[in-house]
Structures are given as C-alpha cells and as structure tokens.
C-alpha cells in the first residue's frame, strides 16, 4: 500500500478502545507534565529564595541561575529513564511503563511540596530537592515514549499524526493546569503567604491527580503492535545494544529534531514569566496570564500540527513550524521588552504558531523511524537526548546571556540557531517512512530505510 493511499483513506468512527487510549495518553501526560512544569515555574518564582538562600545574599542573579540549573539537572537523567523504560517497554509492554512513570513523577512532586526549606534544614534541603528532581527526570524519560507509542500504535495509518498529537497536547494542557494553579494562588494569597506555603499547594495537589491518572491508565489495553510482536516472539533480547549498533543515525536525528522545540518550549513554560517579573518589573499575575494565552495557542497549534501532518506529510509540517520559529525568534523580544501585557502575550502566542507544527507530529514521526522490536528504546532515548540538547539548560543559558550581555534579543539568536539545526535534521528523515507498516518490518526493509541494513 502506498503512502498516498494511507493519507487519502476515508475516516472512521473511533472505537471504544481507541477512545480509551486517547483519553489515557492525554490525561496521563497532562498530569505528568503538570508535575514537571510546576517545578519549572516554582524555580522562576520562589526556589532561588527558599532553597538556594546563601547564593542570593551577595548575588541574587547567581541564585536564580542555580535555580534554573536545578530544572536542567533532571534532563540529564532522562536518558537513563529512557533506557530503563525502553528495556521494560520493548520486553513487557507500553502500559506497564506508563503506570510506573506516573507513580514516580507524582510521588516526587508531592514530596517536593512537603520538603522543608534551607532556613529549616540547611544544606540538606537543596540536596533533597535535587534528588527529587532527578526522580522526576527519570520518570519523564520513560513517560513520553510509552504514551506516544500507545497512541500511534493504536491508530489507523491515515490518522497516526492526529492520534499521536494527543500525548503531545498533554504538554500545553499540563502547562495550562500548572500556570492556572499558580495564577489562582498568587491572586488569593499575599506575597508572604505565597512564599510561606502557597507555592506548595500545586505540588501537594498532585496526589489527587496521581490517583485519577492511575485509574484511567489501568483501563487502557496494551498496544496491538506490541501484542502482535509478542505473538511472533520477535522482541529484542538487547534493545539498547541493537539500537546503538544499527539505528544510531535515526536516534541522533530524533534528538536534533526535538532540540529546538524543547528549548523554545521551556521559554514559554517558565522563562518568559520569570523574565517579565524579575527583569521587566511586570506584575506576576500579568506574566502568568500571558503564559496561559501561550498555553492555549500551543494546544491549538499542536493538535492542528498532528492533524495536518496526515495530509501534507510529517517532514513538511515540521519544516513549516521550524521556519516560523527561525523567523520569529529574534523579533519577539522587541514585543516582550515593552512590558505591555497585550504585546507580551502576543509575542508568546505567535511563537506557539511555530511550536505546534514542530511538536504535534513528533509521536508519529518517531514511531515510523524505528522498527517495532526496539521502537520504545529508540523514540524514548532520541526524545531524552533532544531534551538535554534543547530544554535542559535553555532557561539557564537564556539567563546567562541576559546577565552577560544585557541584550535579550541574543536569546532569540540562540533559539534561531537551534531551530536551523532542527530544520536540517528533520529534512534528513526519508518522507517514504510516512504510513509504513508499524507491525511488520518487511516493508521497511523493502524501502531500504533501515539504517545499517544490508
């Protein structure tokens, strides 16, 4: 069957199982990214003061850089989480990984909400904070691959982009939930109350979300592609070794494809709001409103990106998204620096027009890049490495550029350079991979798109 046939096939009504899968991947990823983003936003507003207090006595900017670095540290452990999740997911299934990562991420988030500050526990407080952040990183490293594959491997060939967009929109929805919570607390508490206990409430609320996500994910069936692979007894005995040996090119490309989107995304998630408050002197509520508007845009354009990729192609959709980011990365700072809420929000919203198409089709693109027996390892490790190159220290780098040069537009130059690299990387993915049979790799071999194939 040709790619054109896949893309032009008639639509079909969602089955009950497909609906459960989409709901399970969407709700689960929303909860996990809510946990992840609550920390990033707290790093921008309170962690420098509460957990890195000695650094801030003589140099507040340094304390803020270290707080941003604590966000990035967890990314360094994502590849380990991806490796562990890949080993489990390629041998025992996608579903079990999603339950484990949900519990790990949520548990670490709740414990952060209970953790005493530096003033109470001294140096032990920031050490434990980093340990819990590492646990979040391990969980995040395994979460995305499982959710992405569960959605895409349940999808009809001509709707993989749309199905794969559901775990993707968990990111903007998690951001909206986290930002909305922060906005409500900031509005209902004084500055003293927010610093004393208010910031902890979103972390503790994760306990409720864990229960909801756990119950939903238990009802989702295992991926049919994985079950068929098990019946053929084709699972790899050493998926990581096989990945490194025969598919390192696509793993490296997957990392570079994601890097720019992740870096720009973390500016939207946390840096812009902190920049507005700490550098431009804006009201915290105003910057959170702008972030909420950005989250809405990110949600809309991510879902549209997945949908349109089934029609015009994944590679072309990515290229459009990165083209927009390249063009907008520098000019947006001149709107941000007005410190006007409408213009500040507009700058972020326009950026999400590029973020969506370069994120929505990612699940489907990655799933089609790797054979079934090492697919979980391939997509998870590629994603994790991309997050290190891109988002891990994006806020730290941005803050350092700002502190060193005083020129905010240079942050845009940094993002534009990353976007050019990602644009080139996605352009190297063979377009004939789209619509390939995910169950049987014989078609992949016939098309000669398997790296290292003889």
N, C-alpha and C positions, 0 to 999 in steps of 0.2 A: 504494500500500500504506500502511496506516495505522500510526501509532506503536504502537498496541495489538498489531497483528499482529507487528511486529518483536519486541516484548518477550515475546510468548507463543509464538513459534516453537519447534519442537522442537529439542533439542540435536543435535549431530552429532559424530562422531568427528573428532579432529584429523587433518588430513592431514600428510604428511611435511614439506611446505614450511611449513605453519603451525607445526609443532613447531620447525623450524629458526629461523623468525622469532622466536618467543617466546624460544628459547634465546639467540639472537644479541642481541636487545634487552636481555634480562635480564643476561647475562654482561657485555656491553659497558658498560651503565650502572652495574652494580655496580663494575666496575673503575674507571671514570671518577670515580664519587663516592667510592670509596675514596681515590683520589688527592687529591680536593678536601678530604675530611674529615681526612685525615692532617695536612694543613697546619693546619686549624682547631684540632685537638687539640694540635698542637705549639705553636700560638700561646698556648694556655691554660697550657701547662706549661713551655716552655723558651725560646721565641723572644725574650721580653722580656729575658731574662738574656743570651742569646748574641748577639743582633743589634741590640738597642737599649740596650746597656750604659750609655752616658753618661746617658741619661734616668733610668735607675734608680738612679744614685748618690745623688741627692738626693730622688727621689720614685719609689718602686717602683710606686705606683699609676698614675702617668703612663706609665711604660714599658709596663705591662700594657694600658693603654688604646690606646697606639700599636700594640702587637702585635695587639690585636683589630681596630684600624682597618686593618691590613695584610690582614686577612681580607676586610674590606669593600671594599677598593680593587679587587679583581678583579671584583666585581659591576658596577662602573662600566663595565667593558669588555665585559660580557656583551651589551649591546645591539649593539655593533659586531660581536661574534662572531655574533650572531643575524642581523644584516643580511647579513653576508658569507655565512653558511651558507644563509640564505633565498634569496639570489641564485643560489647554486650549486644548492641543493636543488630550487628551483622550475623550474630550467632543465635540470639534468643528472641529477637523481635524488636519492633519500634516502640510498642506500647509500654513495655516494662521500663524502658529508659525514661519515658515521659513522666511516669509516676515517681521514679527516683529523683529526677531533677527538680520536679515540683516541690517535693518534700525538702530537698537540700536547700533550694533557694529560699523558700518560705521560712524554714527554720532559722536560717542565718539572719534573715530580715527581722524576725521577731526578737531574736537575741540582741541585735544592734539596738532595738528600741528599749531594751532593758539594761543596756550597758552603762555603768557609771562613767562620769567624765574624768578628765585629767585632774580636776580640782579635788575629786574624791579618791581616786585610785592611783593617781600619779602616772608614771610611765607605763604601767600595766594596761591602762585604759586604751591608749592608741595602739599598743601591740595587739590586744584582743580585737580591736576594731579592724585591724589589717587582716587578722586570721579569719574573721567572719567574712570580710570582703573577699578573701581568697576562696572561701567556700562558695560564695555567690558566683565567682568566676568559674569554678569547676562545674557548677550546675548549669550555668549559661552555656558553657562549651558543649554540653550534650543536649540541651533543650531544643535548640533550633533545628538541628539535623533530624531529630525524631519527628518533630511536628511537621516540618516541610515534607518529609518523605511520606508520612502517613496521609497527608492531604493529596500530594501529587500521585502517589501510587494507587489511590482510590479513584482518581479522576479519569473520565473519558479522554482519549487522546487529544481531541479538539478543545478541551476545556482545562488542560493542565495549568495554563497560566492563571486562569481565574481561580481554580481550586487552590493553587499554590500561593495565591495572594492572601488567603485567609490567615495563615500563621504570620504573614508579613504585616498585616494591618494590626496585629496584636501589639506591634511596637508603638505606632501612634496612639492606639487606644490605651495602652499602658501609660504612655506619656500624659494623655489627657486625664486619666484617672489620678495619676500622681500629682500633676500640676493643679488639678481641680481641688484635690485634698489640701495641698499646700496653700492655695488661694483662700479656701474657706477658713482654715486655721489662722492664717495671717489676718483675715478680716475679723475674726471673733476673739482674738487674743491681743494683749498688749505686747510690745517688744520684749519686755521682761518675761512674760508668761510663755511666749513662743520659745525663747532661749532656754527657759527652765524646764518646761515639759511639753509644750505644744508640738514641737518638731518630732517628738517620739510617737505621737498618736498614729500617723500613717504607717510607721513600722509595725506597731502592735496590731493594727487592723489587718495586717497580712495573715494573721492566724485564721480569721474568718474566711479569707479568700482561699487559703490552702484547702480548707475543708470543701468548699464549693468546687474548686478545680479537681480535687481528688475524686469526688463522687462522679463528676462528669466524665473524667478520663477512664474510670473503671468501666463505663458503659460502652466505650468505643472498641470495635473489633480490631484485631490485628490486620496489618496491611496484606491485601490479597497477593501482592507481588512477593512479599516475604514468605507467605504460606506456600505459594507455588514453588518457590525456590527450595523450601524445606522438603517438600514432597519429592523434588528431584535430587535432594541431598547434595545441593551444589554450594552450600555455604563454605566460605573460605576458612581454612584452619588457622590462617595467619593473615587477616585482612590488612593490617598495617604494613607488614612486610611486602605483600603483593602491591599495595597502593604505592609505596615508595619505589618499588622495583619497576613497575610497568605504567604507572599513571601519575608520576610526579609532575609532568608537564601540565596536566589539567588541574592538579592540586595547586600548583603555583599560579596558574591563570585565575583560578577561582579566588585565591587570596587577593590578587591585584584588582580583579573586577570589583570586589567589595570594598576595598580600602577607602576610596574617595567618598562613597556614600556614607560609610560609617563615620568618617571624620566630620563631614558636614552635618550628619545627623546628630552627633554629640554636641555640636554648637547649638543646634536647635533645642536639644533636650535640656541642657543645663547652662552652657556658657553665656548665651545671649542674655538670659535673665540676670545672671550674676554681673555681667558686664554693664547692663543698664543701671543696676543699683550701685555697684561699687565704683564704677568709673564715670558714668554719666550723671549720677545723682538722681536717678529716676525713683519713683515710688515702687516698692516691691510688688504691690498689687498690680500696677500698670505693666510691669515686665511679665508677670505671670499671666495676665490677660493676653499679652502678645504671644506668649508661648502656647496658650490654649488655642488661639487662632491658627498658629503654625501647626499644631497637632491636628486640627480639623482639616487643614489643607493637605497635610501629609497622609491622612487617612483616605481622603477622596482620591488623590492622585496615585496612591499606591494600589488601591483597588482597581482604578482605571488602567494603570500600567499592566497589571496582570491580565486584565480583560483584553486590552488591545494587543498584547503580545501574541495571543492566539490567532490574531488576524494579520498583523503586519510582520510578525516574527520577533523573537526574544532579543536577538542581537540589535536589530534596528531600534526597538523600544529603548534598550539600554543606551544606545548612541544618542538618541534624542534627549534622554534625561541628562546624560553627562554633558551634552552640548549646552544645555540650558545652564547647568551649574558652572561650566567654564566661563560663559558669558556674564553671569550674574555675580560670581564670587567676589569680585572687587567692587563694582558699583554699589552693592547693597550696603556697604559700610558707610557710605555718604548719607544714606537714609537713616541708618541706625544711629549715627552720631548726632542727628538733630535732636535726639532725646524726646521727640514728639511721639506719643503713643500711636497715632494712626500711621505715621511713616515707619516707625519701629516695627509695628505689626505687619505692615505691607511688605517690608524688606524680607521678613521671615517667611511670609506666605508665598512670595514669588520664588524663594529658594525651594520650597516644598514642591513646586511645579516640576522641578528637576529631580528632586529626591524620589518622588513617586515612581516614575518610569524606570529609574535605575535601581529600584528595590522590589517593586511588585512582581516582576517576572523571575526573580532570583531563585525561588524554590524549584520552579520547573526547569530553568536553565541548568542548574546544578545537577538535578536528578537525571537529566538527559546526558550529562557529561560523563557519568560513571556507570560501569556495569553493576548488575544487581548484587553480586556477592561481596562487593566492597563499597557499595554506594553510601551506606551510612558513614563509614570512615571517611570517604572522600569528601562528601559535602560538609561534614562536621569540621574536619581538620582544615579544609580550604576556607570555610567561614571563620574559624577561630584565628587562623593566621592573618586573614584580612582585617580582622578587628584589632589585632596588635599593630599592624602597619598603619591602620586608619584611626580608629576611635580611641584606642587605649590611652594615648597621651595627647590627643588633639586639643583638649582644653588646657593642658599643661603647656604645650607648645604655643598655643594662642596667647596665653597669659605671659609667657616668657617673651614672645615677640612684642607684645604690648609694653611690657615693663622695660625692655631693652631699647626699643625704637620710638615708642610713643605714637606710632603710626598704625592705626587699626587696619587700614586697607592692605597692609602687608600680610595680615592674617588671611585675607581673601586671596592673595597671591599664592600662599601656601596651599589653600584648598584647590585653587585652579590647577596648580601643578599636579596635585594628586589626581584630579579629575581627568587630566590629559592622559596620565598613566593608565587609569582605569578604562578610559575610552579605547586606548590602543589594545589593552588586554582583552576586552570583550570582543573587539573586532577580529581577534585571532581564533575565536571559537567557530568551528565549522557550522554553517547555517543548516546543513543537512541533518544535524543531530535533532532538530525540532521534529517532534512527532514520532521519534524512534520507538520501537517496541521496548518497554521497560522490563518485561517479563523474561524475554529470551534475547540473549546477546548475539545470536547468529546474524541478525540484521545489522548490528553494529560492526561485526567483522566483515560482512559483505560490503558495507560502505567504506571500509578501511578508515574508521575514525577512532580506533582504539590505539592510544599512544603505546608504542613498544610492540605493537602487533607485528607478527612476522608474515 
